[in-house]
Every structure is written in C-alpha cells, then in structure tokens.
C-alpha cells in the first residue's frame, strides 16, 4: 500500500505543467528597527542575496519565491506552497538580530527556494549563508560574514571588515574600507581597497589580484598566480607553490624586501634594486620599513615600482 501511495505521489508530481515551474511569487515587507538591532542574518540555498544600504530606521525586504527545477520531483501543490511562502515570508527577529530564512517546513523547502533583496541601515553587520546562490553586498558600513559553497560574490563599497568562507566561489570586491579574509578552495579573487585594510587569503587555485593594498597581509595558495599593487604599511607575506608572484609598489612605498623563488627567478626593477637573481633577493626599498616576504616554490617572483 505504501508503495502505491509513493508511486501515485511521484506521478502527480511529475504531472505538473511546464508553466507551473515558471511561476514566480514576490513579496515586500518593511521591518522597523531600533538602535538595539545591530545585525541581519540571511540564509537561503539556491536563491540569490543582495544586501544594500537603506534608511536608518527600518529594513526593506523584497523576496522572490520560485519552484525548484533541474531534476527535482515536486508535489502537485508546489505552486500553492510557493504562494504561501510569499504570503507569509520567513522573517523574524530575536535579540539584536533580524533573520531572513528558508521555509521551515521540509516539504515546502524542498519544493521552493527564496531570493532576497534587502535594504538595511548601513551600520548593521550582515551575515549571509547560501549553497550556490549569488551574493551581492553594497555600500554597508558594518562587518560582513559570508558562507557559501559555490555562489559568485560581489562586494561594492563595503566599509567594514569582510570574512568569506567558500568552496569554489569567484570573488570580486571594490572600494573595501576594512580587512578582507577569505578561505576558498578555488575561484578567482579580485579586490580593490579604498581604505587601510589588509588581506588574509587562503586558496588552492584561482588567480588572485589585489589593488590599493596597505594593511597587514598574508596570502597562501598552491597554484594561483598572485598580483599585488600597493604601499605596505604593515608586513606582507605571500606564499605560493607553483604560482608566480607579481608586485607593483606605490611611488611612495618604503619597505624591506625578502623575495625567494626556489626554482625560478626573482626580478626587480625601479626600486633602487634592479636585476634578476636566482633564489633569493633581500634589499631595503626606499627608506625601508615593514617586511614584504614573497615566496614561491617554482613560480617567478617579480617586483617593480
């Protein structure tokens, strides 16, 4: 009997018309906030998340609910489940945090996914967790914490510190005012700083390009090419396995250089130190200052002004 019921459920699910999968349900909610609210926490899986700066006394949440596709077997009432989520979206508050979540009901959660477009007071700290949905964070002053498996990440004008944990995300950031911390398995990382923040990056593969860098920096990678541009105001350390390292120092930069390539060349130009050496190059640049340590096992290391 159970077998027959399961079969009937599957047949009903598979009989959903194609138009049903294309249905989209939207909602908008305004959440008043006081000074006691300091954090927004957004969790979804395949849905995208966009967080931007809004008014100081409230949060505006625009949501989109869609049915899952690509091999998912959906119950025949899936459109009604999606509509129910839009009618009563999973928004709640507790303590200092406003939460935006996936549906609590398992059947609804397996049949639908929610994307969030949120405007928050710029002072709020934002935490975003997804599985594969794209993430965009723009023009907020608070700290940002992101956890995802494979969604693309874009940061625009974030003034607070940023921490990202991912498996294979491509990461782009511009106008960063604070520090950037990334733990990523693969995926390109490109970041530009407008403030004095530094970078702490760990990845196995995927090109790394950092511009406008000043603060304390530690970069570790297995096979990524690393490109840095900036003026060190604190120690920098870059370690690669097979990736090359290229550094362009600012016109006013002063630091102590310690560059090593175990099996390739170290090349320097425009620094008061010019030439190509095998192995290791140590030299003060300008008036000296913070130590910049560049280490590659088999990639070339190049430094220029």
C-alpha positions as CSV (number, residue, x, y, z in Angstrom):
1,X,0.0,0.0,0.0
2,X,2.8,2.4,0.9
3,X,4.5,1.6,-2.4
4,X,1.3,2.5,-4.4
5,X,0.9,5.8,-2.5
6,X,4.5,6.7,-3.2
7,X,4.1,5.9,-6.9
8,X,0.9,8.0,-7.0
9,X,2.6,10.9,-5.4
10,X,5.5,10.7,-7.9
11,X,3.1,10.6,-10.9
12,X,1.2,13.6,-9.5
13,X,4.4,15.5,-9.0
14,X,5.7,14.7,-12.5
15,X,2.4,15.8,-14.0
16,X,3.0,19.5,-13.1
17,X,2.6,21.5,-16.2
18,X,5.7,23.3,-17.5
19,X,4.0,26.7,-16.9
20,X,3.9,25.9,-13.1
21,X,7.7,25.7,-12.9
22,X,7.9,29.2,-14.4
23,X,5.6,30.8,-11.7
24,X,7.2,33.4,-9.5
25,X,5.8,34.8,-6.3
26,X,7.1,38.0,-4.8
27,X,6.7,39.9,-1.6
28,X,7.8,43.1,0.1
29,X,8.0,43.7,3.8
30,X,9.2,46.6,5.9
31,X,10.7,45.8,9.3
32,X,11.1,48.7,11.8
33,X,14.4,48.6,13.7
34,X,15.8,50.4,16.7
35,X,19.4,51.1,17.8
36,X,19.2,47.8,19.6
37,X,19.2,45.9,16.3
38,X,22.8,45.5,15.1
39,X,22.7,42.5,12.8
40,X,20.9,41.0,9.8
41,X,21.3,37.2,9.2
42,X,20.2,35.9,5.7
43,X,20.1,32.2,4.9
44,X,19.0,30.5,1.7
45,X,20.3,27.8,-0.6
46,X,19.9,28.3,-4.3
47,X,18.4,31.7,-4.0
48,X,20.4,34.9,-4.6
49,X,21.0,37.5,-1.9
50,X,21.5,41.2,-2.4
51,X,22.1,43.4,0.7
52,X,22.5,47.2,0.3
53,X,22.3,50.3,2.4
54,X,18.9,51.9,3.0
55,X,17.2,54.0,5.6
56,X,18.4,54.3,9.2
57,X,15.2,53.2,11.0
58,X,13.9,50.2,9.0
59,X,14.7,47.2,6.8
60,X,13.0,46.7,3.5
61,X,12.9,43.1,2.3
62,X,11.9,42.2,-1.3
63,X,11.7,38.5,-1.9
64,X,11.2,36.2,-4.8
65,X,9.9,32.6,-4.4
66,X,10.4,30.1,-7.2
67,X,9.9,26.4,-7.7
68,X,12.9,24.2,-7.9
69,X,13.9,22.8,-11.3
70,X,16.6,20.6,-12.8
71,X,15.6,17.1,-11.7
72,X,13.7,17.9,-8.5
73,X,10.4,15.9,-8.1
74,X,7.8,18.4,-6.9
75,X,4.4,17.8,-5.2
76,X,1.5,18.8,-7.3
77,X,0.6,21.5,-4.7
78,X,4.1,23.1,-5.1
79,X,2.7,26.4,-6.6
80,X,0.4,26.8,-3.6
81,X,3.3,26.1,-1.3
82,X,5.4,28.8,-3.0
83,X,2.5,31.3,-2.8
84,X,2.1,30.5,0.9
85,X,5.8,31.4,1.5
86,X,5.3,34.8,-0.3
87,X,2.1,35.4,1.7
88,X,3.9,34.8,5.0
89,X,7.7,35.0,4.4
90,X,10.1,33.5,6.9
91,X,11.2,36.8,8.5
92,X,11.7,37.0,12.3
93,X,13.6,38.9,14.9
94,X,15.3,37.9,18.1
95,X,17.5,40.0,20.4
96,X,19.8,42.2,18.3
97,X,19.2,40.3,15.0
98,X,16.7,40.2,12.2
99,X,16.6,36.8,10.4
100,X,15.6,36.0,6.8
101,X,15.4,32.3,6.3
102,X,14.3,29.4,4.1
103,X,10.8,28.0,4.8
104,X,10.8,25.9,8.0
105,X,8.6,23.2,6.5
106,X,10.6,20.5,4.9
107,X,8.2,19.8,2.0
108,X,8.0,23.5,1.2
109,X,11.7,23.9,1.5
110,X,12.4,21.0,-0.9
111,X,9.9,22.4,-3.4
112,X,10.8,26.1,-3.4
113,X,13.7,28.5,-2.9
114,X,13.7,32.1,-1.9
115,X,15.9,35.0,-3.2
116,X,16.3,38.1,-1.0
117,X,16.9,41.8,-2.0
118,X,17.3,43.7,1.2
119,X,17.9,47.4,2.2
120,X,19.3,47.8,5.7
121,X,20.6,50.6,7.9
122,X,24.2,50.9,6.8
123,X,25.5,50.4,10.3
124,X,24.3,46.8,10.5
125,X,26.6,43.8,10.5
126,X,25.4,41.4,7.7
127,X,25.8,37.6,7.7
128,X,24.8,35.7,4.6
129,X,24.7,32.0,4.1
130,X,23.9,30.2,0.8
131,X,24.6,27.0,-1.0
132,X,25.0,28.2,-4.6
133,X,23.1,31.5,-4.9
134,X,24.9,34.6,-6.0
135,X,25.6,37.2,-3.3
136,X,26.0,41.0,-3.7
137,X,26.8,43.3,-0.8
138,X,26.8,47.0,-1.5
139,X,27.7,50.2,0.5
140,X,27.3,49.0,4.0
141,X,29.5,50.2,6.9
142,X,29.2,47.2,9.2
143,X,31.2,44.0,9.1
144,X,30.2,41.3,6.6
145,X,30.4,37.5,7.0
146,X,29.6,35.2,4.1
147,X,29.4,31.4,3.9
148,X,28.7,29.7,0.6
149,X,29.7,26.7,-1.4
150,X,29.8,28.0,-5.0
151,X,27.9,31.2,-5.4
152,X,29.5,34.2,-7.0
153,X,30.3,37.0,-4.6
154,X,30.4,40.7,-5.4
155,X,31.3,43.4,-2.7
156,X,30.9,47.1,-3.6
157,X,31.9,49.8,-1.2
158,X,31.8,47.8,2.0
159,X,33.5,49.8,4.7
160,X,33.6,47.1,7.5
161,X,35.7,44.0,7.7
162,X,34.7,41.1,5.4
163,X,35.1,37.4,6.1
164,X,34.3,34.8,3.4
165,X,34.3,31.0,3.6
166,X,33.6,29.2,0.3
167,X,34.5,26.1,-1.7
168,X,34.6,27.4,-5.3
169,X,33.3,31.0,-5.5
170,X,34.6,33.7,-7.7
171,X,35.0,36.9,-5.6
172,X,35.1,40.5,-6.8
173,X,35.4,43.4,-4.4
174,X,35.8,47.1,-4.9
175,X,36.1,50.1,-2.5
176,X,36.9,48.0,0.5
177,X,37.5,50.0,3.6
178,X,38.3,47.3,6.1
179,X,40.2,44.0,6.1
180,X,39.4,41.1,3.8
181,X,39.6,37.5,5.0
182,X,38.9,34.6,2.5
183,X,39.1,30.9,2.9
184,X,38.4,29.5,-0.5
185,X,39.3,26.2,-2.3
186,X,39.1,27.5,-5.9
187,X,37.9,30.6,-7.8
188,X,39.3,33.9,-8.8
189,X,39.7,36.6,-6.2
190,X,39.9,40.2,-7.3
191,X,39.8,43.0,-4.7
192,X,40.5,46.8,-4.6
193,X,40.9,48.7,-1.4
194,X,39.9,52.3,-0.7
195,X,41.0,52.2,3.0
196,X,43.9,50.9,5.0
197,X,42.6,47.3,5.4
198,X,44.8,44.3,4.7
199,X,44.1,40.8,3.3
200,X,44.2,37.3,4.7
201,X,43.6,34.8,1.9
202,X,43.9,31.0,1.7
203,X,43.1,29.2,-1.5
204,X,44.3,26.2,-3.5
205,X,43.7,27.5,-7.1
206,X,42.3,30.6,-8.8
207,X,44.1,33.8,-9.7
208,X,44.5,36.4,-7.0
209,X,44.7,40.1,-7.8
210,X,44.7,42.8,-5.0
211,X,44.9,46.5,-5.6
212,X,45.4,49.5,-3.3
213,X,46.7,47.3,-0.6
214,X,48.2,48.8,2.6
215,X,47.4,46.8,5.7
216,X,48.9,43.6,7.1
217,X,48.6,40.8,4.5
218,X,49.0,37.0,4.5
219,X,48.3,35.1,1.3
220,X,48.8,31.3,0.9
221,X,48.0,29.4,-2.2
222,X,49.0,26.2,-4.0
223,X,48.9,27.1,-7.7
224,X,47.4,30.6,-8.0
225,X,49.2,33.5,-9.7
226,X,49.2,36.4,-7.2
227,X,49.3,40.0,-8.3
228,X,49.6,42.8,-5.7
229,X,49.6,46.6,-6.0
230,X,50.0,49.0,-3.1
231,X,52.2,50.6,-0.5
232,X,52.9,48.3,2.6
233,X,52.1,50.0,5.9
234,X,52.4,46.6,7.7
235,X,54.1,43.3,7.0
236,X,53.0,41.4,3.8
237,X,53.7,37.7,3.3
238,X,52.8,35.8,0.1
239,X,53.5,32.0,-0.2
240,X,52.7,30.0,-3.4
241,X,53.5,26.5,-4.6
242,X,53.7,26.8,-8.4
243,X,52.1,30.2,-8.9
244,X,54.0,33.3,-10.0
245,X,54.1,36.4,-7.8
246,X,54.0,40.0,-9.3
247,X,54.1,43.0,-7.0
248,X,53.9,46.7,-8.1
249,X,54.9,49.0,-5.3
250,X,53.4,52.5,-4.9
251,X,55.6,55.5,-5.8
252,X,56.0,56.4,-2.1
253,X,56.4,52.9,-0.8
254,X,59.2,52.0,1.6
255,X,59.7,48.5,2.9
256,X,62.2,45.7,3.4
257,X,62.0,43.2,0.6
258,X,62.6,39.4,1.1
259,X,61.8,37.6,-2.1
260,X,62.5,33.9,-2.9
261,X,61.8,31.6,-5.8
262,X,63.3,28.1,-5.1
263,X,63.5,27.0,-8.8
264,X,62.9,30.2,-10.8
265,X,63.9,33.8,-11.0
266,X,63.5,36.9,-8.8
267,X,63.3,40.1,-10.9
268,X,63.3,43.6,-9.6
269,X,63.1,47.0,-11.4
270,X,62.5,50.6,-10.5
271,X,63.1,50.0,-6.7
272,X,66.7,51.2,-6.3
273,X,67.4,47.5,-6.8
274,X,67.4,46.3,-10.4
275,X,68.2,42.9,-11.9
276,X,67.4,39.2,-12.0
277,X,68.8,36.7,-9.5
278,X,68.3,33.1,-8.9
279,X,67.0,32.1,-5.5
280,X,66.6,35.0,-3.1
281,X,66.7,38.8,-3.1
282,X,66.8,40.8,0.2
283,X,67.0,44.6,0.0
284,X,65.6,47.8,1.5
285,X,63.3,49.7,-0.8
286,X,63.1,53.5,-0.2
287,X,63.8,54.1,3.5
288,X,63.0,50.6,4.4
289,X,60.1,49.7,6.7
290,X,57.7,46.7,7.0
291,X,59.0,43.4,5.8
292,X,57.4,42.2,2.5
293,X,58.1,38.4,2.2
294,X,57.4,36.8,-1.2
295,X,57.9,33.0,-1.5
296,X,57.3,30.8,-4.5
297,X,58.4,27.2,-4.9
298,X,58.5,27.1,-8.7
299,X,57.0,30.4,-10.0
300,X,58.8,33.6,-10.9
301,X,58.7,36.5,-8.5
302,X,58.7,40.0,-10.0
303,X,58.8,43.3,-8.1
304,X,58.6,46.7,-9.7
305,X,57.6,50.3,-8.9
